[in-house]
Amino acid sequence: MNFLVGLDIGSKKIKASAGFLDADGKIQILGPTSSDSMGIKKGVVVDIENASKSINICISQLERIVDDDISKVYISIPDLECESVINKGIVAISSSSREINISDVERVKNAAKVISVPYDKEVIGITPIQYIVDGYDNIKDPIGMNGTRLEVEAELVLTNSTVINSLKKCIENNGLELLGLVLNSTSIITAVLSNNEKKMGALVIDIGGEKTNFYVIKDNKSINSYMLSLGGINITNDISICCKISYDEAEKIKIKYASIYSADEDEIKIKNSFEEQSIKISYLNRIIEARIEEILKMVKEKIDSPLYQEIDSVILIGGGIATIKNIEEFSKNILSKNVRIGIPKYTGSTSPIFALSVGIVEDSLNTAKDYNIQIEEKVTGKGIFKRIKDIFSDFF
């Protein structure tokens, strides 16, 4: 079977999901799975060898789940590693009938990608804002229309070449082919937001290991992206310092006992370098609450007040913090907004931890459907990976 695979390469965990279109054209997600991350700091590769090993472990686990070899992947990239520019492209309609087809749309998008790019940047994506046919603008889909001239106004996404090349090297070290890149915000919008949230205004908070990324979404796109250099690792460090235990021991008890509004006075046994000691679960969770409160208040303060007022709801995704008991009510009291956990809508992937990897797969499969690509090679004689690669070939 032809799977599309999405990799979410984080500083603490690497997550992978596989997906395909079934006979009814519906997206099915398999997996997902995760492994510990090495060689990644704040989403950037700092040790190619260790990062490659981490990816290998995660992909091997996914291969066992889907019972098939994996050779091609998509990855996500943080929005703040990217910048966008607006450019236009113009082409003449090629067919004698003057009917616009997919080939014309691809040619005009390629024309829009012809820009002067700084030496340390490269174009990794293009999003059409509007098409113009013979002077008539605000066209979303020109295919099937008639005309002599097709224009596009598009947003081009650029990123640092070093960041991309390092990620690509880690992928290739595992004998994998990188088919394309998806912005984190695009993955999130696709995977966890309702149509109403996309339109009305939502704040998505992704609290990872070393950093917290958050996005203001409105009118089906990311309006602003932000980052804090705080995450789950800081909570573990707090526990380690306050309880005078090792980082590894602090991580274990955080995962096992973390809760919000806990009045549990039971004691747990923990070991430091010299002796065994006891702490109350309520004390542990006050440590956790304090750091999460700080992160959420900093998120709120970083967004301009007028924009914050436009936010209708808050969605939490990412690592273990989004799975802590009572986190929704706690966040609601701090942020003064309705809060929910962002869970992908597919059986077997109902965890906020896998929101990004599932979103990568879903966005890529939606692209396949948009281009009317058949999944089975025996039907098309070409296969989904070849066709998808054709679409993105100019970026790699």
Residue pairs with C-beta under 8 A, 6 or more apart in sequence:
1 20
1 66
1 68
2 20
2 375
2 376
2 377
2 383
2 384
2 385
3 18
3 19
3 20
3 30
3 66
3 68
3 70
4 18
4 19
4 20
4 72
4 74
4 179
4 361
4 364
4 365
4 368
4 384
4 388
5 16
5 17
5 18
5 19
5 59
5 62
5 70
5 72
5 73
5 74
5 361
6 16
6 17
6 18
6 19
6 73
6 74
6 75
6 76
6 182
6 187
6 356
6 357
6 358
6 359
6 360
6 361
6 364
7 14
7 15
7 16
7 55
7 58
7 59
7 73
7 74
7 75
7 76
7 171
7 357
7 360
8 14
8 15
8 16
8 75
8 76
8 187
8 354
8 356
8 357
8 360
9 37
9 40
9 43
9 51
9 55
9 75
9 76
9 167
9 170
10 37
10 40
10 43
10 208
10 209
10 319
11 37
11 40
11 41
11 42
11 43
11 208
11 209
11 210
11 211
11 231
12 36
12 37
12 208
12 209
12 210
12 231
12 232
12 233
12 319
13 34
13 35
13 36
13 37
13 209
13 319
13 353
14 34
14 35
14 36
14 37
14 40
14 54
14 55
14 57
14 58
15 32
15 33
15 34
15 58
15 353
15 354
15 356
15 357
16 31
16 32
16 33
16 34
16 58
16 59
16 61
16 62
16 73
16 357
17 29
17 30
17 31
17 32
17 33
17 62
17 349
17 354
17 357
17 358
17 360
17 361
18 29
18 30
18 31
18 32
18 62
18 65
18 66
18 70
18 361
19 27
19 28
19 29
19 30
19 358
19 361
19 362
19 365
20 27
20 28
20 30
20 365
20 375
21 27
21 28
21 365
21 368
21 369
21 375
22 28
25 369
27 346
27 361
27 362
27 365
27 366
28 346
29 344
29 346
29 347
29 348
29 349
29 358
29 361
29 362
30 65
30 66
30 348
31 62
31 65
31 66
31 348
31 349
31 354
31 357
32 62
32 348
32 349
32 354
32 357
32 358
33 58
33 61
33 62
33 65
34 58
34 353
34 354
35 54
35 57
35 58
35 61
36 54
36 57
37 51
37 54
37 209
38 47
38 50
38 51
38 53
38 54
39 45
39 46
39 47
39 48
39 49
39 50
39 51
39 52
39 53
39 54
39 170
40 46
40 51
40 54
41 210
42 210
42 211
42 229
43 78
43 81
43 211
44 81
44 163
44 166
45 51
45 163
45 166
45 167
45 169
45 170
48 166
48 169
48 170
48 173
51 166
51 170
52 169
52 170
52 173
52 174
55 170
55 171
55 173
55 174
55 176
56 174
59 70
59 73
59 174
59 176
62 70
63 69
63 70
70 176
71 175
71 176
71 177
72 176
72 177
72 178
72 179
72 385
72 389
73 171
73 176
73 177
73 178
73 179
74 178
74 179
74 180
74 181
74 182
74 360
74 361
74 364
75 167
75 171
75 178
75 181
75 182
75 360
76 181
76 182
76 183
76 184
76 187
76 356
76 357
76 359
76 360
77 124
77 159
77 163
77 164
77 167
77 181
77 182
77 183
77 184
78 184
78 213
78 225
78 227
79 183
79 184
79 185
79 213
79 215
79 222
79 225
80 213
80 225
80 226
80 227
81 159
81 160
81 163
82 124
82 157
82 158
82 159
82 183
83 121
83 157
83 158
83 159
84 155
84 156
84 157
84 158
85 115
85 155
85 156
85 158
86 129
86 153
86 154
86 155
86 156
87 112
87 113
87 115
87 153
87 154
87 156
88 112
88 151
88 152
88 153
88 154
89 108
89 109
89 110
89 111
89 112
89 113
89 114
89 151
89 152
89 154
90 108
90 111
90 149
90 150
90 151
91 104
91 107
91 108
91 111
91 149
91 150
92 148
92 149
92 150
93 99
93 100
93 104
93 147
93 148
93 149
93 150
94 103
94 104
94 107
95 101
95 104
97 146
98 146
98 147
98 148
99 144
99 145
99 146
100 133
100 142
100 143
100 144
100 145
100 146
100 147
100 150
101 143
102 143
102 371
104 142
104 150
105 131
105 142
105 143
105 150
105 152
106 391
108 131
108 150
108 151
108 152
109 126
109 128
109 152
109 154
110 394
111 152
112 126
112 152
112 153
112 154
112 156
113 123
113 126
113 156
113 394
115 123
115 156
117 123
117 158
120 160
120 161
120 162
121 158
121 159
121 160
121 161
122 158
122 159
122 161
122 164
122 395
123 156
123 157
123 158
123 394
123 395
124 157
124 158
124 159
124 164
124 181
124 395
125 156
125 157
125 181
125 183
125 395
126 154
126 155
126 156
126 157
127 154
127 155
127 157
128 152
128 153
128 154
129 152
129 153
129 154
129 155
130 137
130 138
130 139
130 140
130 152
130 153
131 137
131 139
131 140
131 141
131 142
131 150
131 151
131 152
131 153
132 139
132 150
132 151
132 152
132 153
133 139
133 142
133 145
133 147
133 149
133 150
133 151
134 147
134 148
134 149
139 145
142 150
157 183
164 181
167 178
168 178
168 396
171 177
171 178
172 178
177 389
178 396
179 364
179 385
179 388
179 389
179 392
180 364
180 388
180 392
180 395
180 396
181 395
182 359
182 360
182 363
182 364
183 222
184 206
184 213
184 215
184 356
185 204
185 215
185 217
185 221
185 222
185 225
186 222
186 359
186 363
187 355
187 356
187 357
187 358
187 359
187 360
187 362
187 363
188 204
188 206
188 215
188 217
188 315
188 317
188 342
188 355
188 356
188 359
189 198
189 217
189 220
189 221
189 222
189 359
190 359
190 362
190 363
190 366
191 342
191 344
191 345
191 355
191 356
191 358
191 359
191 362
192 204
192 315
192 317
192 342
192 343
192 344
192 345
192 352
192 355
192 359
193 202
193 204
193 217
193 315
193 342
197 217
197 312
197 313
197 315
198 217
198 218
198 219
198 220
199 218
199 219
199 220
200 218
200 312
200 313
201 216
201 217
201 218
201 310
201 311
201 312
201 313
202 216
202 217
202 218
202 311
202 312
202 313
202 314
202 315
203 214
203 215
203 216
203 217
203 299
203 303
203 308
203 311
203 313
203 314
203 315
203 335
203 337
204 214
204 215
204 217
204 314
204 315
204 317
204 342
205 212
205 213
205 214
205 296
205 299
205 314
205 315
205 316
205 317
205 318
206 212
206 213
206 214
206 215
206 317
206 318
206 355
206 356
207 231
207 232
207 295
207 316
207 318
207 319
207 321
207 322
208 231
208 232
208 318
208 319
209 231
209 232
209 233
209 319
210 229
210 231
210 233
211 227
211 228
211 229
211 230
211 231
212 227
212 228
212 230
212 231
212 295
212 299
213 225
213 226
213 227
214 225
214 226
214 227
214 228
214 299
214 302
215 222
215 224
215 225
215 226
216 222
216 223
216 224
216 303
216 307
216 310
216 311
217 223
218 310
223 307
224 303
224 307
226 299
226 302
226 303
228 295
228 298
228 299
228 302
230 291
230 294
230 295
230 298
231 295
231 319
232 319
232 320
232 321
234 291
235 254
235 287
235 288
235 291
235 292
235 321
236 247
236 250
236 251
236 254
237 247
237 250
238 287
238 288
238 290
238 291
239 245
239 250
239 253
239 254
239 284
239 287
239 288
240 246
240 247
240 249
240 250
242 287
243 250
243 270
243 272
243 277
243 279
243 284
243 287
244 272
244 277
245 270
245 271
245 272
246 272
246 273
249 270
249 271
249 272
253 268
253 270
253 284
254 284
254 288
254 320
255 320
257 268
257 281
257 284
257 285
258 284
258 285
258 288
258 320
258 324
258 325
259 281
259 285
259 288
259 324
259 325
259 326
260 285
260 288
260 289
260 292
260 324
260 325
260 326
260 327
260 329
260 330
261 289
261 326
261 329
261 330
262 281
262 282
262 285
262 325
263 282
264 280
264 281
264 282
264 285
265 280
265 281
265 282
266 280
266 281
267 278
267 279
267 280
267 281
268 278
268 279
268 281
268 284
269 276
269 277
269 278
270 276
270 277
270 278
270 279
271 277
288 324
289 330
292 321
292 324
292 327
292 330
293 330
293 334
296 331
296 334
296 335
297 334
299 335
300 308
300 334
300 335
303 311
311 337
312 337
312 338
313 337
313 338
313 339
313 340
314 331
314 332
314 335
314 337
314 338
314 339
314 340
315 339
315 340
315 341
315 342
316 322
316 327
316 328
316 331
316 339
316 340
316 341
316 342
316 352
317 341
317 342
317 352
317 353
317 355
317 356
318 352
318 353
318 355
319 353
320 353
321 327
322 341
322 342
322 352
322 353
323 341
323 351
323 352
323 353
327 341
328 339
328 340
328 341
329 339
331 339
332 338
332 339
341 352
342 352
342 355
343 350
343 351
343 352
343 355
344 350
344 351
344 354
344 355
344 358
344 359
344 362
346 358
349 358
364 388
367 388
367 391
368 375
368 384
368 387
368 388
371 387
371 391
373 380
373 384
373 387
373 388
374 380
374 384
375 384
376 383
377 383
380 387
